Amino acid sequence: MHRVASAGNTSNSTRPRKEKRLTYVLNDADNTKHCAGINCLAILNSATPNGCDHLFTGSRDGTLKRWALSDNDATCSATFESHVDWVNDAVLAGNNLVSCSSDTTMKIWNPLSDGVCSRTLRQHSDYVTCLAAAEKNSNIVASGGLGAEVFIWDIDAALLPLAKTVDPKEEELPNGNLGLPLSSLRGMNTGNNMSFHNNQSRGYSPIVAKGHKESVYALAMNDSGTLLVSGGTEKVIRVWDPRTGSKNLKLRGHTDNIRALLLDSTGRFCLSGSSDSMIRLWDLGQQRCVHSYAVHTDSVWALASNSTFTHVYSGGRDLSLYLTDLSTRESLLLYTKEHPILQMALQDDSIWVATTDSSVHRLPAEGCNPQKVFQRGGSFLAGNLSFTRARASLEGSAPVPVYKEPSFTIPGIPGIVQYEILNNRRHVLTKDTSGSVKLWEITRGIVIEDYGKVSFDEKKEELFEMVSIPAWFAMDTRLGSLSIHLDTPQCFSAEMYAVDLNISGAPEDLKINLAQETLRGLLVHWAAKRRQRSGSQASSNGNVASSNDVTRNLPHSKIEVDDGAENNTFVVLPSFEFATDSPPSIVTEGSHGGPWRKKITDLDGTEDEKDLPWWCMDCVLNGRLPPRENTKCSFHLQACEGSSVQILTQGKLSAPRILRINKVINYVIEKMVLDKPLDGGSSDGASGLGLSTGPSQLSTLGDVSLRPGMKPWQKMKPSIEILCNNQVLSPEMSLATVRTYIWKKPEDLVLNYRLVPK
């Protein structure tokens, strides 16, 4: 997406292009918890005997979190926020944490940092669904996605500064190899450790494993990084040499999508889980399946094995976690949860389980001696059965889970699953996975009412208002929270009177643009940091920076305060102040570093037009709004049938859509009572109204009885009422509301007036 017709566009292009979108995500007050399903887990064991282990969780809410683990506690010590869509997988590669997302990017992080992204890798053309790392060659990571692509990365090389001259904030890697040799990997050295070298002077590109024709859902790599396996919707397992990206062989046997893969440390044996409900054990040397395990009654989505590869833990869509002895085929139901299992991670004698719920559970696993669990009884033989026979066998035996409850749970927040935008276009009614119904004010990013577990539909009807305001934003709950999308120029189509926003001291006729004030509320911290940087740079150059060089604010919506200090600020209207204890996150596409997400309080002022959409900056810094579609409403004003009242006007009138009927009443009274202009001006007041064959511009009119210089007889106002479709209109209604709920026709609105019947 590119900007057009802006001050910085020198290409003289007239071809319309879609502008970049700005999204903001409303965060819950407790930001230490996930609010959507957990897609991935990674364990970082302490380097010291008495140190603290860490668990990393990647969620569908778009964030990763680091948890400091103790025996009976887990504390959130960092949130890694930069992805703009689901985090699908994460692996630890040496001193780095690597994550992948449905935003098509991979990101590299320092796992023990405060959550700052080290580098964004942009190579995939579609969702990146899975990662695999080599345990002993900690710089090797493989990635796969829905674009039928598999890449093998040298993380150390990817983190090296690019040799070409680039903007220091540019994070993305070139999409393609720039005509340079694709492979930058060297062979195995005598120590059986793979060595990667970045020989490209203009950037780094990963090795491409070409061969997949469809989506890739699962990857696994052996410890030394000499073998890579992949699987997906093609129902076959492909085996690769990651050093060259060449295919070694294909394994067939599954009858549905392959969703999980495991390799033993040597790379001889491979375990696969599939949507056909089967687990298969493959001998890669013999190139065949040596065992099949009919354990689950639905898709197998997650596999984890003990260090010796003698037992496998499996989970999936049937909500169940099983432990299976690979040699004896004996299987045991460990735990049943109310949510499908997405991934598992072993830690000592425990196993962490991630599901489509926002909580993470820990269960005893006897990781060093899994056979001890079978001594409890209740096991069954995971025979080589078809799916239908396995289902019948399991339903007939109804195995009882070993554990009724997890030994420990890291709780999450219920995610939002249903919403309704109310007619005032500022309030949104939501329902979460726990059934709780809440009312949000999106221009402040807060919950203003928590109704508890009530009927969503009944509450929606109760909150209905007969008011019509243009749809100025789009919304979704894909991340388990409210994501509000702003697109120009549509987002600037909604206005409200300041008095309706309870802004004290505001003129009665002052109009507020909802998107403009929302953007200023969102970017107030960014603008303050930007002014500080501008001031410090000017001081270092010996110049005094004018505040107008940094920001020019519309006087009605922001009041610039100059208290003599360097850091002069402007005041945000109360209806658009976002909380700083749970600030929303800005999401935008960027130009160089790819899409990114950051809390509004973490913006440091260096973000510019390469990061933020130009129209947002123009609105906030310069108070300029893009050209918009016609925001006026055309209508005809006619006397009711049989009415003796006539007014001095003809033709079609035009007025702002938010104009209230009481202003139309004032207009009728003025036209009916006044017989000549006052003070040499038009009898129509400041709006310049008069007889016109074309559309007249009906602006905001004051109360004619308060006009100075009027004669006493001119102040005698008759009682007038306005009707539409024979229905008397409330003076508080707007023209847009009348057109939407009472007129209900595509033709120009017709309003009738008459004296109020006695």
Secondary structure as GFF3:
##gff-version 3
##sequence-region A 1 758
A	DSSP	beta_strand	22	25	.	.	.	ID=ss1
A	DSSP	beta_strand	38	44	.	.	.	ID=ss2
A	DSSP	beta_strand	53	59	.	.	.	ID=ss3
A	DSSP	beta_strand	63	70	.	.	.	ID=ss4
A	DSSP	beta_strand	73	81	.	.	.	ID=ss5
A	DSSP	beta_strand	87	93	.	.	.	ID=ss6
A	DSSP	beta_strand	96	101	.	.	.	ID=ss7
A	DSSP	beta_strand	106	109	.	.	.	ID=ss8
A	DSSP	beta_strand	117	121	.	.	.	ID=ss9
A	DSSP	beta_strand	128	133	.	.	.	ID=ss10
A	DSSP	beta_strand	140	145	.	.	.	ID=ss11
A	DSSP	beta_strand	150	154	.	.	.	ID=ss12
A	DSSP	alpha_helix	155	159	.	.	.	ID=ss13
A	DSSP	beta_strand	185	188	.	.	.	ID=ss14
A	DSSP	beta_strand	194	196	.	.	.	ID=ss15
A	DSSP	beta_strand	207	208	.	.	.	ID=ss16
A	DSSP	beta_strand	216	221	.	.	.	ID=ss17
A	DSSP	beta_strand	228	232	.	.	.	ID=ss18
A	DSSP	beta_strand	236	241	.	.	.	ID=ss19
A	DSSP	beta_strand	246	252	.	.	.	ID=ss20
A	DSSP	beta_strand	258	263	.	.	.	ID=ss21
A	DSSP	beta_strand	269	274	.	.	.	ID=ss22
A	DSSP	beta_strand	278	283	.	.	.	ID=ss23
A	DSSP	beta_strand	288	294	.	.	.	ID=ss24
A	DSSP	beta_strand	300	305	.	.	.	ID=ss25
A	DSSP	beta_strand	311	316	.	.	.	ID=ss26
A	DSSP	beta_strand	320	325	.	.	.	ID=ss27
A	DSSP	beta_strand	330	336	.	.	.	ID=ss28
A	DSSP	beta_strand	341	347	.	.	.	ID=ss29
A	DSSP	beta_strand	350	355	.	.	.	ID=ss30
A	DSSP	beta_strand	360	364	.	.	.	ID=ss31
A	DSSP	alpha_helix	371	374	.	.	.	ID=ss32
A	DSSP	beta_strand	380	381	.	.	.	ID=ss33
A	DSSP	alpha_helix	387	397	.	.	.	ID=ss34
A	DSSP	beta_strand	408	410	.	.	.	ID=ss35
A	DSSP	beta_strand	416	421	.	.	.	ID=ss36
A	DSSP	beta_strand	427	432	.	.	.	ID=ss37
A	DSSP	beta_strand	437	441	.	.	.	ID=ss38
A	DSSP	beta_strand	446	452	.	.	.	ID=ss39
A	DSSP	alpha_helix	456	462	.	.	.	ID=ss40
A	DSSP	beta_strand	474	476	.	.	.	ID=ss41
A	DSSP	beta_strand	483	486	.	.	.	ID=ss42
A	DSSP	three_ten_helix	490	493	.	.	.	ID=ss43
A	DSSP	beta_strand	495	497	.	.	.	ID=ss44
A	DSSP	three_ten_helix	498	501	.	.	.	ID=ss45
A	DSSP	beta_strand	511	513	.	.	.	ID=ss46
A	DSSP	alpha_helix	514	522	.	.	.	ID=ss47
A	DSSP	alpha_helix	524	540	.	.	.	ID=ss48
A	DSSP	alpha_helix	547	550	.	.	.	ID=ss49
A	DSSP	beta_strand	559	561	.	.	.	ID=ss50
A	DSSP	beta_strand	569	571	.	.	.	ID=ss51
A	DSSP	three_ten_helix	574	576	.	.	.	ID=ss52
A	DSSP	beta_strand	585	588	.	.	.	ID=ss53
A	DSSP	beta_strand	596	599	.	.	.	ID=ss54
A	DSSP	three_ten_helix	600	602	.	.	.	ID=ss55
A	DSSP	alpha_helix	614	622	.	.	.	ID=ss56
A	DSSP	beta_strand	632	639	.	.	.	ID=ss57
A	DSSP	beta_strand	653	656	.	.	.	ID=ss58
A	DSSP	alpha_helix	661	673	.	.	.	ID=ss59
A	DSSP	three_ten_helix	685	687	.	.	.	ID=ss60
A	DSSP	beta_strand	696	697	.	.	.	ID=ss61
A	DSSP	three_ten_helix	704	706	.	.	.	ID=ss62
A	DSSP	three_ten_helix	712	715	.	.	.	ID=ss63
A	DSSP	beta_strand	720	724	.	.	.	ID=ss64
A	DSSP	beta_strand	727	728	.	.	.	ID=ss65
A	DSSP	alpha_helix	735	738	.	.	.	ID=ss66
A	DSSP	pi_helix	739	743	.	.	.	ID=ss67
A	DSSP	beta_strand	749	755	.	.	.	ID=ss68
###
